Amino acid sequence: MKKGLKGASVYIAIFVGILIIVMMSGINTQKVVELSYDEFTLKLDNEEIQQIRIDGNKISGTLADSSVFETYIPSMLASKTGEMLIDYKEAHPELSVVGIAPANTPFLIEILPTIIMVLLIVVFWFVFMQNSQGGGSRVMSFGKSRAKMVKDSGKKITFADVAGLKEEKEEMQEIVDFLKHPRKYLSLGARIPKGILMVGPPGTGKTYLSRACAGEAGVPFYTISGSDFVEMFVGVGASRVRDLFEEAKKNSPCIVFIDEIDAVGRKRGAGLGGGHDEREQTLNQLLVEMDGFGDNQGIIIIAATNRPDILDPALLRPGRFDRQVMVGVPDVREREEILKVHARNKPLAEDVNFPVLAQSTPGFTPADLENVMNEAALLSARISDKIIRMNTIKEAITKVIAGVEKKSRMVSEKERKLTAYHEAGHAILAQVLPEADPVHQVTIIPRGRTGGFTMQLPEEDRSYATKKGMERELIILLGGRVAESLILGDISTGAQNDLSRVTKVARAMVTKYAMSENLGSMSYDTEDEVFLGRDFTSMKNYSEHVAAEIDREVRNIVDKAYDNAYSLLEENVEKLHVIAQALLKYETISGEEFKLAFSDGLEALETKISSENQKIEEERKRAKELEEIERAAFEKYNEKHEDGTAPAEKENRFDATIPAEEETMNAQRSAEAATKTEDQNETEAKSTSDSEDLKK
């Protein structure tokens, strides 16, 4: 049956067709004259009626002018009318009087209203089920599994396509080896893990790694989301779980990937809907299918979540999800590999340095890195550039971190000055504090929801935060508020985000990491995130007296950081003015320019920027001159074939003019090539120096 015959349009078309047939059958093309009973008797007396047809109380017939008439006999006059017609027929034999036999209505016509009502109910139910199922299922298929089989379309995804994640791929390699060579494990009495739970932040590659596992093993790969199990109808989720495993058994060995399993695998009894809601029935069926009396040999369940703390303990026990694979944020080496993977099909300039880019993106997930390269390609296309340059990728990194640059926003001079001193306060403290992350960029141009920002990038990845490091972070965060108060004698709401982060870090130092001297080595933190079903009735594990002590310690830490920031900025107030003036003049300065202005003053920065701008202007001028020479030569060549001179004369003129211009153009190109070679050597030397610094 064709796909179109499955829709509601067929039923609607049938219904409309039946209505049209019924309406057409009742159409009478001849005009009928409606007569009253008195008019009928009058015409009968005047002999104006030729033929009479009697059908119960209805009388119809033909008048003398061949027109058709109809009339109805009142019930009380029915017998009298019959006698009158009999007498009239005897007196006028030429009158034709006939009777109509009782009508036998066809059975189809009699049941037609019932058929129409049934069709309307069927169409209504069909449309209702289509809407409840998202328009993609049949009427009674809401209990079927929504898992989709991922088929290889040309190229398989293997572990070679997954950059980084070395240890995670080794864990998954056992699954691949078992699916390829199960006898090797079964002969030793080994049991392969039935389920693998991938835990990690969003965008770290959990789904991609699972698909690569299926590509390596060469087995069917089913993918489904946790939210696809739960539906508005009772029992649908459990039915879909059963159907999923039945389908998987038919195609075993196979891999079933459940994304966001926390949507269906939350702790039972931890909700506000009681213990018998639809989600818990679905979870119970999933638990039975994964490790019950049934045999699921050859079916590997891989699930992904970023909230393992709210999953049901029965789901995490051995025999169900035997193994947990932590998929974390990549380090600097892995980020370099990931950037190279996402740059394969993109034209890159020679100055693109992947180690420097990897160092500039700490904390980025693989999804973030892919987004950076895509944004760089979009920015290059926006400025009609044929290749992706290093500066474009750096701008893409800044855009991903801070948002789109809003140069069109109108900012008053007073607000620009406030923003300049605010950001200069952050940057100065980041420079003078020992072991602080170096400044990468300072700007007062609004980006996203911020009026300006100071970007710091660490020189190396860190797995842990120290107490001194967190204290430095507090001092740097308070630098903007202190600079406003110190220089302008007023404070603004621009420090709201800084103050929020300061409070969060200081409270974590006291409650979570026990970095307070007065409260001892006790953690008073409950959980990182609130889970309503679990924490709704939970109590704090400390008294109100301890809560007051916690507030007091947090206040002391913040006050101490504020005093340190104030004293440091007072000592470097001249540097603060220099950086603020540089920001007011140039709006954005890089880390190198900031260090130059901090050490040598504003004049040194102006000299450097003017020389760089002059160099860029000279390069643009040389490129324009070269373009003019090429255009002139091209025009001369066109004139050779388009003017009205003789061929020999044209050849002589072209030979006399073009070689001289070609010689000039070639000389210009040679000079450009020499200049580019020097610049390339200088860039390579700088890149080598940067690599050596990274190794050190």
Secondary structure, 3 states (H helix, E strand, C coil): CCHHHHCHHHHHHHHHHHHHHHHHHCCCCCCEEECCHHHHHHHHHCCCEEEEEEECCEEEEEECCCCEEEEECCHHHHHHHHHHHHHHHHHCCCCEEEECCCCCCCHHHHCHHHHHHHHHHHHHHHHHHHHHCCCCCCCCCCCCCCCEEECCCCCCCCHHHCCCCHHHHHHHHHHHHHHHCHHHHHCCCCCCCCEEEEECCCCCCHHHHHHHHHHHHCCCEEEEEHHHCCCCCCCHHHHHHHHHHHHHHHCCCEEEEEECHHHCCECCCCCCCCCCCHHHHHHHHHHHHHCCCCCCCCEEEEEEECCHHHECHHHHCCCCCCEEEECCCCCHHHHHHHHHHHCCCCCECCCCCHHHHHHCCCCCCHHHHHHHHHHHHHHHHHCCCCCECHHHHHHHHHHHHHCCECCCCCCCHHHHHHHHHHHHHHHHHHHHCCCCCCEEEEECCCECCECCEEEECCCCCCCCCCHHHHHHHHHHHCHHHHHHHHHHCCCCHHHHHHHHHHHHHHHHHHHHCCCCCCCCCCCCCCCCCCCHHHHCCCCCCCCHHHHHHHHHHHHHHHHHHHHHHHHHHHHCHHHHHHHHHHHHHHCEEEHHHHHHHHHHCHHHHHHHHHHHHHHHHHHHHHHHHHHHHHHHHHHHHHHHHHCCCCHHHHHHHHHHHHHHHHHHHHHHHHHHHHHHHHHHHHHHHHHHHHHHHHHC
